[in-house]
Amino acid sequence: MVTFDNNNEYLRFEVNERVFAVPMNTIVIILQATEPVKIPEFPDYIEGTVNYDGNIVPVINSRIRFGYPSAEITNRNVIIICEKEGKCAGILIDTILSFQRIEEGSLKPPPNLNEDASSRYLSGVFLDENEQPVYVIDVLKMFSENDEHFIPELKNDKADHEDN
């Protein structure tokens, strides 16, 4: 299993032509997007669930959660499975852009006021090589407090995942 220990490495991706990122040290795996299994009475922003390594993981549709128009899942979409504080969730995104390392101190607090509906899900912001803002997402913040029971603890038997 690949792990990323540097707190200054991020996976940049696009949602509705806007650039976001997640910290590399929270990523468990990146999966080619398939239609998640729909679950009755889940909130509309939870696309469904996927099975990853024996874990049933809820998948957040980032477009719906951010208030953007929904779109059909294509071969460019991926699901980023993230783990934080022992909790595991996936996020369906439009397309991966790149991996980026930023300088220590480059991550700034998220903006206090933002017209973008996604600002409450942010943990910070940094500028990319073109001086464009990249908004860092905290996947667990994307669940409302009432929906936190949908986030499972990650079952991870490391002995089954040792690199050869």
N, C-alpha and C positions, 0 to 999 in steps of 0.2 A: 504494500500500500504506500502511495506517495503521500508525504506530509509536508506541509509548508510551515516553517517556524518563524519566518520573518514577519513581524507586525507591519512592515512597510510595503508589503507586496499585495497587489489588488488585481482582480479579474475585472476588466472593463467590458461592459456590454450595453446593448441598445434596447430601449423599450420606447416604441412610438417616436423614434428619431431623437430621443434624448439619451444622454450618456450617464450610466450609473456604474457602480462597482460594488463588489463584496470583498472583504479581506480574504486573502488566500488561506490564512490559517483557520478559517471557518468552513472551508469547502471539504466535503467528504468525497464527492464524485460528481462528475458532469455527465449527464445521460442525454442521448439523442431523444428528443421529445416524441412521445407517443400520446395518444389520448389517455389521460388518467381515468381510472375507474370512478365513475360518478357515484356519489353517496347521497342518498336522499336527506334533505333537511340540513345539509352543510351550508354555511354562508355562501352567497353567490361568488365571492372572490376566491373561494377554495375550489379549484378546478376538479378535484377528486383526489385519489391516492395512487401511488405507485409502490411496487414492491421492490425494495433494494436490500439485497443480502439478508432476507428474512425479516426486514423491517417494513411495516406498512407506513408510508410517509405521506403526509398531506402535502399537496402541491398548490401553491398560491399562484393564481394567474395575475402577473404583475400589471398587465394592461387594465384589468378590471379593478384591481386594488388601488391603482393610481388614478382611476377615473378616466382612463383613455378608452377609445372605442375598442371592442373586442375584435380579434382577427382569427382566421383559420390557422390551425397548426400546420406548419410546413416543415420541410427538411432543414431549414435554417434555424428553427427553434430548438432550444435545449432546456433541460431542467437541471438547475444547479441545486444539488442536495447539500445543505449546510447544517452544521452542528455548532451549538453554542450552549454553554452551561448544561451539557448533557441532553439537551433537547434537539430534535432533528426535524427539519422541514425543507421542502423543495420550493423553488421559485421558477416558474415558466417565464422565459425571456425571449425576446425576438431574435437576437443574434449576438454571438461573442465578438468583441472587437480585438482585444489584446490583453496581455498581462503587463502590469506596470509596477515598477518599484518607485517609490517616492522618497525624497530626502526626509530625514528625521525632522519633525516640526512642521512639515508641509501640510499635514492634515489639520484643517481648521474646524471649529464647531459648526454644526449646521446652521443655516440662516434662521433667525427668529421669525421673520415674516417672509412668506413666500406665497405667490399666487398659485404655485404648483401644489396640487392636492397631495403629492407624495412626500412633502417636507416632514411630516410627523414620523415617517419611517426611517429617517436619516440619522446616522451617527456622526457624520462629518462631510466635508467637501475638500477637494484639492483641485489644483489646476493641472491639466495635461500638458504635453509638449507644445501644444498650440495655444496655450493660455486659456483654454476653455474649461469651464467648471465640470468636475466629475463628482456626482453625488453618491456617497457611500451609504449603502443600505444596511440596516440591521434587520435581518429576516424575521427575528422573533417579534420585533415591534410591528410587523405587518399583520399580526394577529391582534384582534381586539381582546381586551381583558376577558370578555365573556366567552371567547373562543379558545382560550389557552388550553382547555382540556383536549383539544384536537391534536396538540403537539406531543408526540410520543417521546419517551426516553429512547435513545439510540442503543440498541443491543449490538455490541461490537466485540466479537471474540477474536482478539488480535492473533491468537495462535493460528486461526484459519486464514490469515491474511499476510503472513510473513512472506517477504520477497525472497525469491530463489536466486 
